[in-house]
Amino acid sequence: MAALVEAALLAVHGGIFFVAPFLTLSPLRAVAFIAVTQSLFGFYLGTSFLTNHVGMPTLADHDDLGFLGRQVLTSRNLSGRSLTGFVFGGLDSQIEHHLFPTMPRANLRRARADPPVLRRARDRLHRAEPVARLR
């Protein structure tokens, strides 16, 4: 049932996003609008993914770190102002998101309350870097 609802919502979104510009703009402007918005969104999304993945270790299949080690070692939290979390869509709590993927984003900061098992993993593996220093 959930898959049908998701498919229906995607179809509605596609219909609105790709049809509405042609109903309200000239065909050339509608194509330009769609091309520009999709390009900007792709650049923004690519920047967000690059920020979290460049410079992080690549694990092999035979690496036996366990779930906790794998999630903490291959993720990083961005440090910075609260604007950083907004602009990068929650990458200031990325490790917590990987550990608790179903937790609402608003609660991820509270998950940093330092339970002992997370503290040990974080001391060993954790990386939090300011946005300006990522390479």
N, C-alpha and C positions, 0 to 999 in steps of 0.2 A: 504494500500500500504506500509506504513512504517513497519508494522508487517512482511510483506513478505520480505522486504529488510533486516530487522533485522534477520529473520530466515535464510535467505540465507547467510548473513555474519557469523552467528554462525556456519553454516554448513561448510563454507569455512575454518573458523578458526579451527574447529574440525578436518577437513581433513588435514590441513597443520600440526597442532600440533601433531596429533596422527598418521599420516601416514608418514610424512617426516622423522622422526627418523628411521623408519623401512626401508626406502629407502636408508638411508645414513650410518646407523650403523648396527652392528650385532643384531639379535633379543634380546639377553640378554642385551646388552648395551642400546638398544632402550627402553626396559622395565625399566631398571635402570634409564635412563635419564628422562623418563616420571614420574616415581615414585618420584625421588628426586626433580624435579622441582615442581610437584604438592604439595609435602610435604612442601617444603620451602615457596611456595606461600600461602598455607593454614596457616602456622605458622605466616607469615607476616601479612596476612589479619586478623587472629585472634588477634594478638597483637594490630593492629590498632583499632579493634572494642572494645577490652577489655579496652584499654586506655581511650576511650570516655565514656564507660558505667559503669565501676566498680565504686561504691561509689555514683552513682547518684540516686536520689529518684525514687521510683516506684509509679506511680500515679494510683489511682483507677478510675473506670468509673464515679463515682459520684463526683470526684474533678472538680470543676467549675472554672478553671483558665483562660479559653478562649485560643484562638490560640496563642497569643503572650506569655502569661505566661507559657503555656505548652511547647513551643519551647525553651524558654530561660531557664526554670527551668530544663529541662531534657537534656540539652546540655552543653558542656563546651568547651571553647577555650583553646588550649594548648599554653602556653607562652614559649618562648625560642628563640633560634637563628633561622635564616631563614632556616637552615638545618632541623629544626623540622617540618616546614610546608611541606618541600619536602619529608622527610622520612615518615611522617604520612599522606601524601596525602591530605593536606589542613585542618587538624584538628585544625590549629591555627585560622581558621575562621569558625568553625563548627556551632556556633550560627547563624551567618549571613547566612550560607548555609541552615540551617533549616528555617529561616525566608524568604529567597529568593531562593528557590530551583532551579529555572531556570536561575538564574544569572550566567554568566561565572565565573569560579573560579578566574580568574585574576582580577576581579572587586570586589571580596568580601571584600578585605581590605578597599576599598573606602566606602563600606556600613557602616563601623564603624565611619562615620563622625559625629555621635552623633545627629541624629534627636531627638527632645524632647521626643517623645513617646518611642523610644528605650532607651534613657538615663534613663527615669523613671523606665522602666522594668529592665534595667541592674543594676541600683542602688539597686533595691529591690532583684533581683534574680540572677544576673550574677555571673558566676564562671569561672575564668581563672587560671589554675594551671600549674606549671612547670612539665615536664615529670617525673623528679626524685621523686616528692612528691606524685605521684598517688599510691593509695593502694586500 
